Amino acid sequence: MANETSDDVLSEREQLLLRVLVGSYIRDGQPVGSRSLSRESGLSLSSATIRNIVADLESLGFVSSPHTSAGRVPTDKGYRFFVDSLLKSRPPTEDDPAVAELRRQLDAARDDSKALVAAASQLLSNFTRLAGVVTLPRAQMASITQVEFVGLSDNRVLVILVFNDREVQNRIIQLERYHSADELRRAANFLTERCRGKTLAQVRADILREMHEARENMNSMMKDAINVAEHVFKPEDPRMEYVIAGETNLMGAGELSSVDKLRRLFEAFNEKRDILNLLDHSLRAEGVQIFIGQESGYRILDDVSMVTAPYSADNEVVGVIGVIGPTRMAYERVIPIVDVTAKILGAALARR
């Protein structure tokens, strides 16, 4: 993520004290004083020297002092330096119980992509005690097996697309003129025959072009089918849908304890727009992404962090998973869990 801070800004002693301060605050949730820093750091420094170092860290924007305490707490900048330069997280091993449980539950739900995503979101929440969020896998890689049309009022048509013989996607399109039930049935049969076994991307790139090129030799029914297909297979809104679990876990976080903060955060969950923008950014990035507090660029998310990772199936990125929690989250534990869950979810999808 942006806002990275170079190691050479801080001396070794400053880095050590910052690491101890952030770790202590994440663990206990209390401002950290110089006496605690002296004890936990193991440095043979006087209290006055430690206070001076902490004062330097504050002047550089890595820590701040709450009004109610002489201790210090990390700022967003301090968390960012901690995550980028001081954190030493270890990925879970194959024999880790959490990995085994992830594999077992996701493998059990792999026949239904929505159930699989819901399971992944809930497992992320269970393991981190935060909110787990997983986007639904994009249908771009799924093969079309059937197309059906149902006429509605005002020249609208309900489109039913069946993928891989089991997943159904519905949408409503607006046509320029009325089409009878028989016209819609014949158009659906024609498109099913031409598009079966193709992905949406293939249909948009190849099938429609081929049909347009052969349009002059087609009968009126086929031309009607092309007109409908142009509405059915036009590029969709690229924004995703997601499943979230464990939102109530955030009610116990001290930083989010005010009713107003929780209300605004839950409104963000319901409206989805800001969170979807961050997830879309993660979809186009490589590896784990971390948005800390104000780095998200969305005021409503100023008090939370998001740790996300894209997940892939058959070497194609199809979605994003993540965890949402207070900026005071256990990054050392959360980051590896998000990373390994993305890999296991992708593998479960691929085995379908």
Secondary structure, DSSP 4 states (H G I P E B T S, - for coil): ------GGGS-HHHHHHHHHHHHHHHHH-S-B-HHHHHHHH-----HHHHHHHHHHHHHTTSEE--TT-SSBEE-HHHHHHIIIII----PPPTT-HHHHHHHHHHHHTTTSHHHHHHHHHHHHHHHHTSEEEEEPPPGGGSPEEEEEEEE-STTEEEEEEEETTTEEEEEEEE-SS---HHHHHHHHHHHHHHHTT--HHHIIIIIHHHHHHTGGGS-HHHHHHHHHHHHHSSPPP----EEEE-GGGGGG-GGG-SHHHHHHHHHHHHH-HHHHHHHHHHHTS-S-EEEEGGGGS-GGGTTEEEEEEEEEETTEEEEEEEEEEESS--HHHHHHHHHHHHHHHHHHHHT-
